[in-house]
């Protein structure tokens, strides 16, 4: 998920299983695929989380951070490489930087030893042209592969992923039935089908991935879908993990959740700034009260 290793907490939500349990289950059931995890400095630490992930048999560790904070990943990437594992990196909330600045951050990660850099459209804000421009520039500037991570807030998950491939992306993030934060990620079964039409060889058996998607739909209690909330989240450029705390703040302070999203977007809110949601909701409630008085 979007916050990765070490994220289970009272603030964000407690996982039913520990990271160790999930990783061991995954490792035991993989015969051909590599096992990869997502880790964000600040949530995940080297001693507590990354070492443990390696002990559980993880092959690839992606160290991701906000798109302006590549500097914080050097220690983690270097450690992973020193231990002989594959080190990938990610730039989250990639819509918050112009393409040229995004390239500068990616070059830092490459210099630290990253073996693949993914840009994450964490808020589902991009349209295909946005993706094409960024992936093209990264592909030209970097010596290592480039990847793309889509969110479907504006219904662009598959279109943006296809644009990324055509611009030179080597890896794509996707999930069964698009299962993920907010309105979900790119659906792997849809993506495999579209790439097959476009004559790209993925190595994925379409029938088997469709079977897996049907099984997942039976198992998941709630599947992601595009809602008015996720649309506003995409337009405002606010990360999908804010959806539940925004809904709670909207109810508690009796303000429109959409107004909260818009104000958070203006402030450039990023994951880890959940306290800002309450501050914004309180401010909007005071404004509403003043308007009623006058």
C-alpha positions as CSV (number, residue, x, y, z in Angstrom):
1,X,0.0,0.0,0.0
2,X,1.0,3.6,-0.3
3,X,2.8,4.1,3.0
4,X,4.5,0.7,3.0
5,X,6.6,-1.0,5.7
6,X,6.0,0.1,9.3
7,X,2.8,2.0,8.5
8,X,0.4,0.1,10.8
9,X,-0.5,2.5,13.6
10,X,-3.3,4.0,15.5
11,X,-3.0,7.2,13.4
12,X,-3.2,5.6,10.0
13,X,-4.9,2.3,10.9
14,X,-3.9,-1.0,12.5
15,X,-3.3,-3.9,10.1
16,X,-4.9,-7.2,10.9
17,X,-1.5,-8.9,10.2
18,X,2.0,-7.7,10.9
19,X,4.4,-6.9,8.1
20,X,6.4,-10.0,9.0
21,X,3.3,-12.3,8.7
22,X,2.3,-10.8,5.3
23,X,5.8,-11.0,3.9
24,X,6.3,-14.6,5.0
25,X,3.0,-15.7,3.5
26,X,3.8,-13.9,0.2
27,X,7.3,-15.5,0.1
28,X,6.0,-19.0,0.8
29,X,3.6,-18.7,-2.1
30,X,5.9,-17.3,-4.8
31,X,7.8,-19.7,-7.0
32,X,8.8,-17.5,-10.0
33,X,8.0,-13.9,-9.1
34,X,10.3,-11.6,-7.1
35,X,8.9,-10.2,-3.9
36,X,8.9,-6.4,-3.6
37,X,8.0,-4.0,-0.8
38,X,7.5,-0.2,-0.6
39,X,9.2,1.7,2.2
40,X,9.1,5.4,3.1
41,X,11.8,6.9,5.3
42,X,10.2,8.1,8.5
43,X,7.7,5.4,8.5
44,X,10.1,2.6,7.8
45,X,13.5,2.3,9.5
46,X,16.5,0.3,8.4
47,X,16.9,-1.6,11.7
48,X,13.3,-2.3,12.5
49,X,11.7,-2.7,9.0
50,X,14.2,-3.1,6.2
51,X,16.4,-5.7,7.9
52,X,13.3,-7.6,8.8
53,X,12.0,-7.5,5.3
54,X,15.2,-8.9,4.0
55,X,15.1,-11.7,6.6
56,X,11.6,-12.5,5.3
57,X,13.0,-13.0,1.8
58,X,12.2,-9.8,0.1
59,X,14.1,-9.3,-3.2
60,X,13.3,-5.7,-4.1
61,X,12.9,-2.8,-1.8
62,X,11.6,0.4,-3.2
63,X,12.5,3.5,-1.1
64,X,10.0,6.2,-1.9
65,X,9.6,9.7,-0.6
66,X,7.8,12.9,-1.4
67,X,8.9,14.2,-4.8
68,X,10.9,17.1,-3.3
69,X,12.8,15.0,-0.7
70,X,15.0,12.6,-2.7
71,X,17.9,13.6,-0.3
72,X,16.3,11.5,2.5
73,X,16.7,8.2,0.6
74,X,20.5,8.0,0.3
75,X,21.2,6.0,3.4
76,X,18.4,3.5,2.7
77,X,19.3,2.9,-0.9
78,X,23.0,2.5,-0.1
79,X,22.2,0.0,2.7
80,X,20.0,-2.2,0.4
81,X,22.7,-2.2,-2.3
82,X,25.4,-3.1,0.3
83,X,23.3,-6.1,1.4
84,X,23.1,-7.4,-2.2
85,X,19.4,-6.7,-2.7
86,X,17.7,-4.8,-5.5
87,X,17.1,-1.2,-4.7
88,X,14.4,0.7,-6.4
89,X,13.2,4.2,-5.6
90,X,10.0,6.3,-6.0
91,X,9.0,9.9,-6.1
92,X,5.5,10.3,-4.6
93,X,3.0,13.1,-5.3
94,X,4.8,13.6,-8.6
95,X,2.3,16.1,-9.8
96,X,3.6,18.7,-7.3
97,X,6.8,19.3,-9.2
98,X,7.3,20.5,-12.7
99,X,8.9,17.9,-15.0
100,X,12.4,19.4,-15.0
101,X,12.6,19.6,-11.2
102,X,11.3,16.0,-11.0
103,X,14.3,14.9,-13.2
104,X,16.7,16.6,-10.8
105,X,15.3,14.7,-7.9
106,X,15.4,11.4,-9.8
107,X,19.1,12.0,-10.7
108,X,19.9,12.2,-7.0
109,X,18.3,8.8,-6.5
110,X,20.2,7.3,-9.4
111,X,23.5,8.7,-7.9
112,X,22.7,7.0,-4.6
113,X,22.5,3.6,-6.4
114,X,18.8,3.2,-7.3
115,X,18.3,0.6,-10.0
116,X,14.9,1.8,-11.2
117,X,12.9,5.0,-10.4
118,X,9.1,5.1,-10.4
119,X,7.1,8.3,-10.3
120,X,3.9,8.0,-8.3
121,X,0.7,9.8,-9.3
122,X,-0.3,9.5,-5.6
123,X,-3.4,11.7,-5.9
124,X,-4.5,10.5,-9.4
125,X,-4.0,14.1,-10.7
126,X,-2.2,13.3,-14.0
127,X,-3.7,13.2,-17.5
128,X,-1.9,11.3,-20.2
129,X,0.0,14.3,-21.6
130,X,1.4,15.0,-18.1
131,X,2.7,11.4,-17.9
132,X,4.1,11.4,-21.4
133,X,6.2,14.6,-20.7
134,X,7.6,13.4,-17.4
135,X,8.4,9.8,-18.4
136,X,10.0,11.0,-21.7
137,X,12.3,13.5,-19.8
138,X,13.2,10.9,-17.2
139,X,13.9,8.3,-19.8
140,X,16.2,10.7,-21.6
141,X,18.1,11.9,-18.4
142,X,18.5,8.6,-16.6
143,X,20.7,5.6,-17.3
144,X,18.4,3.2,-15.3
145,X,14.8,2.1,-16.0
146,X,11.8,4.3,-15.2
147,X,8.4,3.2,-13.8
148,X,5.0,4.6,-13.3
149,X,2.4,4.2,-10.5
150,X,-1.2,5.3,-11.3
151,X,-4.2,6.1,-9.2
152,X,-7.7,6.2,-10.7
153,X,-9.2,9.2,-9.0
154,X,-10.1,10.8,-12.4
155,X,-10.6,7.5,-14.2
156,X,-7.2,7.8,-15.9
157,X,-5.3,4.9,-14.4
158,X,-5.1,2.7,-17.5
159,X,-4.8,5.6,-20.0
160,X,-1.9,7.1,-17.9
161,X,-0.2,3.7,-17.6
162,X,-0.4,3.2,-21.4
163,X,1.0,6.7,-21.9
164,X,3.9,5.8,-19.6
165,X,4.7,2.7,-21.6
166,X,4.6,4.5,-24.9
167,X,6.9,7.1,-23.4
168,X,9.4,4.5,-22.4
169,X,8.4,3.3,-18.9
170,X,9.8,-0.2,-18.1
171,X,7.7,-1.0,-15.0
172,X,4.1,-0.4,-14.1
173,X,2.4,-0.6,-10.7
174,X,-1.0,-2.3,-10.8
175,X,-3.2,-4.5,-8.6
176,X,-6.0,-7.0,-8.9
177,X,-9.3,-5.2,-9.5
178,X,-7.4,-2.0,-9.0
179,X,-7.4,-2.6,-5.2
180,X,-5.7,0.4,-3.5
181,X,-6.2,3.7,-1.8
182,X,-9.0,6.1,-2.8
183,X,-10.5,5.1,-6.1
184,X,-7.8,2.5,-6.5
185,X,-4.8,1.9,-8.7
186,X,-4.5,0.6,-12.3
187,X,-6.3,-2.7,-12.5
188,X,-3.8,-5.4,-13.6
189,X,-6.3,-7.4,-15.5
190,X,-7.4,-4.4,-17.5
191,X,-3.8,-3.3,-18.0
192,X,-2.7,-6.7,-19.3
193,X,-5.7,-6.7,-21.7
194,X,-5.0,-3.2,-23.1
195,X,-1.2,-3.9,-23.4
196,X,-2.1,-7.1,-25.3
197,X,-4.2,-5.1,-27.8
198,X,-1.3,-2.7,-28.2
199,X,1.1,-5.7,-28.9
200,X,3.2,-5.3,-25.8
201,X,4.5,-8.6,-24.4
202,X,4.0,-8.6,-20.6
203,X,4.6,-12.3,-19.9
204,X,1.3,-12.4,-18.0
205,X,-1.3,-15.0,-18.8
206,X,-4.5,-13.0,-19.5
207,X,-6.9,-15.8,-18.6
208,X,-5.2,-16.6,-15.4
209,X,-5.0,-13.0,-14.2
210,X,-8.7,-12.7,-15.0
211,X,-9.4,-15.7,-12.9
212,X,-7.3,-14.2,-10.1
213,X,-9.3,-10.9,-10.4
214,X,-12.6,-12.8,-10.1
215,X,-11.3,-14.6,-7.0
216,X,-10.1,-11.3,-5.5
217,X,-13.6,-9.7,-6.0
218,X,-15.1,-12.6,-4.1
219,X,-12.7,-12.1,-1.2
220,X,-12.5,-8.3,-0.8
221,X,-15.3,-6.7,1.2
222,X,-14.9,-3.3,-0.5
223,X,-13.6,-2.7,-4.0
224,X,-12.4,0.8,-4.9
225,X,-14.6,2.9,-7.1
226,X,-14.6,6.5,-8.4
227,X,-16.7,8.7,-6.1
228,X,-17.3,12.4,-5.8
229,X,-14.7,12.4,-3.0
230,X,-12.0,10.8,-5.1
231,X,-12.7,13.1,-8.0
232,X,-12.3,16.1,-5.8
233,X,-9.2,14.5,-4.4
234,X,-7.7,14.1,-7.9
235,X,-8.6,17.6,-9.0
236,X,-7.1,19.2,-5.8
237,X,-4.1,16.9,-5.9
238,X,-4.6,15.5,-2.4
239,X,-3.3,12.0,-1.6
240,X,-5.9,9.2,-1.5
241,X,-4.9,8.1,2.1
242,X,-6.5,11.3,3.4
243,X,-10.0,10.0,2.4
244,X,-11.0,8.6,5.8
245,X,-9.7,11.4,8.0
246,X,-11.3,13.9,5.7
247,X,-14.6,12.2,6.0
248,X,-14.3,12.1,9.8
249,X,-13.4,15.8,10.0
250,X,-16.2,16.7,7.6
251,X,-18.8,15.0,9.9
252,X,-17.3,16.3,13.1
253,X,-17.1,19.9,12.1
254,X,-20.1,19.9,9.7
255,X,-18.3,21.2,6.7
256,X,-18.2,19.9,3.1
257,X,-15.5,17.3,2.6
258,X,-14.9,18.8,-0.9
259,X,-14.1,22.2,0.6
260,X,-11.5,20.4,2.9
261,X,-9.9,18.7,-0.1
262,X,-9.7,22.0,-2.1
263,X,-8.1,23.8,0.8
264,X,-5.6,21.0,1.5
265,X,-4.7,21.1,-2.2
266,X,-4.0,24.8,-2.0
267,X,-1.7,24.2,1.0
268,X,0.2,21.4,-0.8
269,X,-0.7,18.8,1.9
270,X,1.2,15.5,1.7
271,X,0.9,12.2,3.6
272,X,2.1,12.5,7.2
273,X,0.3,15.9,7.6
274,X,-3.0,14.4,8.8
275,X,-3.2,16.9,11.6
276,X,-3.6,19.6,8.9
277,X,-7.0,18.1,8.0
278,X,-8.5,19.0,11.4
279,X,-6.9,22.4,11.3
280,X,-8.5,23.1,7.8
281,X,-11.9,21.7,8.9
282,X,-11.9,23.9,12.0
283,X,-11.0,27.0,9.9
284,X,-13.8,26.2,7.4
285,X,-16.3,25.7,10.2
286,X,-15.4,29.2,11.7
287,X,-15.8,30.8,8.2
288,X,-19.2,29.2,7.8
289,X,-20.2,30.5,11.3
290,X,-19.1,34.0,10.4
291,X,-21.0,33.9,7.2
292,X,-24.2,32.9,9.0
293,X,-23.8,35.7,11.5
294,X,-23.5,38.3,8.7
